[in-house]
Amino acid sequence: MPVEELQGPFKDKSKMAHKLVRPVVHLFTKRDCHLCDVVKAVMASSTIPHEVVMVNITLPGRRAWFDKYKYDIPVLYINGQYMAKHRITKESFEETARRIMAGEKIPQAILAEDPNPDLPIGPLPDTSDPL
């Protein structure tokens, strides 16, 4: 069964009881961020269908995210789970996306360490910000 036909967690691992949901990737970024451009290119090369929401940390109202990530962008969350900062590989992105799409809570030991876990980020936005 193609990945795009899958969604939701599996109730029974012996058969696919639910379809997987297309992951939503929140990319914390800002204008003129070279590493952000590299991460966007890696995600664009992925065979995993996904949605990207760009979060411009320099906009008014984004102070908490600016304070948290100003030295760490790009920062990626997949379906609300922290994934990585600075760099990703296509393989790591796809493996993490597949596991999250299958309903797994990814252990922090597998993911990169959140650079500032004590700073709350609040709810993630639904739509991309202008850069």
C-alpha positions in Angstrom: 0.0 0.0 0.0 1.5 3.4 -1.0 2.5 5.7 1.9 0.1 8.4 0.9 -2.8 5.9 1.4 -1.9 5.3 5.0 -2.9 7.4 8.1 -3.3 7.2 11.9 -1.8 4.8 14.4 -2.0 1.0 14.0 -4.3 -0.7 16.4 -3.1 -4.1 15.3 0.5 -4.3 14.1 -0.4 -7.4 12.0 -2.6 -5.4 9.7 -3.1 -1.8 8.9 -6.2 -0.8 10.8 -5.9 3.0 10.1 -4.4 5.1 7.4 -1.3 7.2 8.2 -1.8 11.0 8.4 0.4 13.2 6.2 2.9 14.8 8.6 2.9 18.5 9.3 6.4 19.9 9.6 7.0 23.2 11.4 10.2 24.8 10.2 11.4 27.6 12.5 13.3 29.9 10.3 14.0 33.5 9.3 15.0 35.5 6.2 18.4 34.9 4.7 19.0 31.6 6.5 21.3 29.4 4.4 20.9 26.3 6.6 17.1 26.7 6.4 17.4 26.7 2.6 19.4 23.4 2.8 16.8 21.8 5.1 14.0 22.9 2.8 15.8 21.3 -0.2 16.3 18.0 1.8 12.6 17.9 2.7 11.6 18.8 -0.9 13.6 15.7 -2.1 11.7 13.4 0.3 9.3 10.8 -1.1 7.2 11.2 2.0 4.2 13.5 1.4 4.2 16.2 4.0 3.0 19.7 4.7 5.5 22.4 5.7 4.5 25.4 7.9 7.2 28.0 8.0 7.5 29.9 11.3 9.4 33.1 11.0 10.9 33.7 14.4 11.6 37.4 13.7 7.9 38.5 13.3 6.1 40.4 16.0 4.4 38.0 18.4 7.1 35.4 17.9 9.3 36.6 20.8 9.2 33.3 22.7 10.3 31.4 19.6 13.0 33.9 18.8 14.3 33.7 22.4 14.3 29.9 22.2 15.7 29.3 18.7 17.6 32.5 17.6 20.9 30.5 17.6 19.6 27.2 16.5 17.5 27.7 13.3 16.5 25.8 11.3 14.5 23.9 13.9 12.0 21.2 12.9 9.0 19.7 14.6 7.0 16.9 12.9 3.3 16.7 14.1 4.2 18.6 17.2 7.3 16.5 18.1 10.7 18.1 18.2 12.9 16.5 15.5 16.1 18.4 14.8 18.0 21.6 14.5 20.6 22.9 12.1 20.8 20.0 9.7 18.9 16.9 8.6 19.5 14.1 6.1 16.8 12.8 3.8 17.1 9.4 5.5 16.6 10.8 9.0 13.7 13.0 7.9 12.0 10.1 6.2 12.5 7.6 9.0 11.3 10.0 11.6 8.3 11.0 9.5 7.3 7.4 8.9 7.5 6.5 12.6 5.4 9.6 13.5 2.9 8.8 10.8 2.5 5.4 12.2 1.5 6.9 15.5 4.8 6.4 17.4 5.9 8.8 20.0 9.6 9.1 19.1 11.9 8.7 22.0 14.1 11.8 22.6 17.2 9.6 22.4 16.5 9.1 18.7 15.8 12.7 18.0 18.2 15.6 18.3 18.1 17.2 21.8 15.8 20.2 22.0 18.3 23.1 22.4 16.1 24.9 25.1 13.7 22.4 26.5 12.7 24.7 29.4 11.4 27.5 27.2 7.8 26.8 26.2 6.9 27.3 22.5 3.2 27.6 22.8 0.8 26.3 20.2 2.3 25.8 16.7 0.7 28.0 13.9 -1.5 26.4 11.2 -0.2 28.5 8.3 3.2 29.7 7.1 4.6 33.1 8.0 6.0 35.4 5.3 9.8 35.5 5.3 
